[in-house]
């Protein structure tokens, strides 16, 4: 081989090595497939929106369990949950992580590590551990209103239980993606085996906006193009399609006929869940937990409106929780002082009433589905969930008006 050819070959080899290193460092490979770009790609052009979204409960609906993400305390005596039988679960910090350890008469019975924290920690938070290809729910959760460790919903009150498996359907609303290694039938039950550590935590941009790899590729190559290409235009969807996007996770526990992770904006909810013929016939019978869609669509506000949907009141990119004045301003878009639908319950100044429509017309009501037994309690306490059945609640209205008048 001549010196010239050898030099050319050497240069080509060096270029290949350098390019491969660049691709390894900067190339993005999303676990969901090549059609997905990943949230970091969205931030390149939508930094302000992403920064705002990072503070929302949707984004924090799941996270790797760590001291920074677990809401409850690990310092005695506040790290102990006691059962009626005398058994205890102690939240422990060890060199290998955070653990829930069950003791009976001082003897260690069983312990498992906190692997995933589920829930933003604004109201409550529960935890999962991984073992032999499956995820299990830990028996003790954290109940924020009581500032206490609490019995995980549906778990026995007399003793700790560590064998409740968590299916992919739970991850469907509490994560962006979970890796499933195998699915098989065991008798009449479907069992799943998961890929260890293969979880995209929280709800990311592409769960609501659809796969964005082609969109990112196009606009990277055409930065002057202002029209959004190769991405779902949510504003251009029909109203029912917009509602279905939210109802996927905010309509209670249905029976899925295909994976929720396959849902794309514009899809019909009916294609993902079997009809629920056992559902309550009247909105007042629907439990307040998890059925926001059914309650909302049974409200007169929705029925009388032509295009009302979840985004009419909620900005999904901004953390707005508990900002009652802000939500009330959105009520004022239709129920303003010049409208015949403005509040007639009192002679209080309109400006005062307009600060809080929510506690009167969407009060926090006890859930019959989420019952939590916190330390020191003799009976479970229902979690309080703000109903989305918008109507007049006389008891709640009386309390609010009495408070305003004083």
PEPEKA-V787370 format. One record per backbone hydrogen bond with DSSP energy under -0.5 kcal/mol. CO is the residue of the C=O (numbers start at 1). NH is the residue of the N-H. Records with the same first field share a line. If there is no record, write none. Layout:
# PEPEKA-V787370
CO->NH ; NH
This chain:
# PEPEKA-V787370
2->6
3->7
4->8
5->9
6->10
7->11
8->12
9->13
10->14
11->15
12->16
13->17
14->18
15->19
16->20
17->21
18->22
19->23
20->24
21->25
22->26
23->27
30->33
33->36
35->213
38->41 ; 42
39->43
40->44
41->44
42->45 ; 46
46->50
47->51
48->52
49->53
50->54
52->55
53->56
56->60
58->61 ; 203
61->119
63->117
66->69 ; 70
69->71
75->78
77->80
79->91
81->89
83->86
87->83
88->103
89->81
90->92 ; 101
92->94 ; 99
94->97
97->94
98->114
99->92 ; 101
100->112
101->90
102->109 ; 110
103->88
104->107
107->104
110->102
112->100
113->115
115->65
116->118 ; 128
117->63 ; 119
118->126
123->144 ; 145
124->121
125->142
126->118
127->138
128->115 ; 116
129->136
131->134
133->194
134->131
135->166
136->129
139->152
141->150
142->125 ; 144
143->147 ; 148
144->147
148->143
149->375
150->141
152->155
157->84
158->85
163->165
164->137
165->167
167->170 ; 171
168->172
169->173
170->173 ; 174
171->175
174->202
177->200
178->180
179->181 ; 195
182->193
184->191
185->187
186->188 ; 189
189->186 ; 191
191->184
193->181 ; 182
195->198
197->199
198->179
199->201
200->176 ; 177
202->204
204->207 ; 208
205->208 ; 209
206->210
209->232
212->216
213->217
214->218
215->219
216->220
217->221
218->222
222->225
230->215
232->234
233->236
234->237
238->242
239->243
240->244
241->245
242->246
243->247
244->248
246->249 ; 250
250->293
252->254
254->256
255->274
259->262
260->263
264->267
268->271
269->272 ; 273
272->257 ; 258
275->277
276->279
282->285 ; 286
283->286
288->290
290->252
291->295
292->296
293->297
294->298
295->298
296->299
299->303
300->304
301->305
302->305
309->312
310->313 ; 314
314->316
315->318
318->320
320->323
322->324
323->327
324->328
325->329
326->330
327->331
328->332
330->333
331->334 ; 335
334->336
336->339
339->342
349->352 ; 353
350->354
352->355
353->356
357->361
358->362
360->393
361->391
363->365 ; 387
365->385
369->371
370->383
372->374 ; 381
373->151
374->377
381->372
383->367 ; 385
385->365
388->390
389->391
390->300
391->393
392->394
393->397
394->398
395->399
396->400
397->401
398->402
399->403
400->404
401->405
402->406
